[in-house]
Amino acid sequence: MTNKELLYIEDALGHECFMKSCAQKKANQFSDPTLVSYVKELEQKHTDLFSKFMNLL
């Protein structure tokens, strides 16, 4: 992999980690069960994307 590609993956990993963290925080703040469920799905999606980027390394 080139240095540029590694920098892209590093940036993507940081983004996915940030999005997962935001989803975790917000899921605990909502009282609507439907909204909580949706945000937890988003959290799982970002966890999966993080894992996929890690597998590239």
PyMOL commands that set and color helices and strands:
alter all, ss='L'
color gray80, all
select helices_A, chain A and resi 3-27+33-56
alter helices_A, ss='H'
color red, helices_A
deselect
rebuild
show_as cartoon
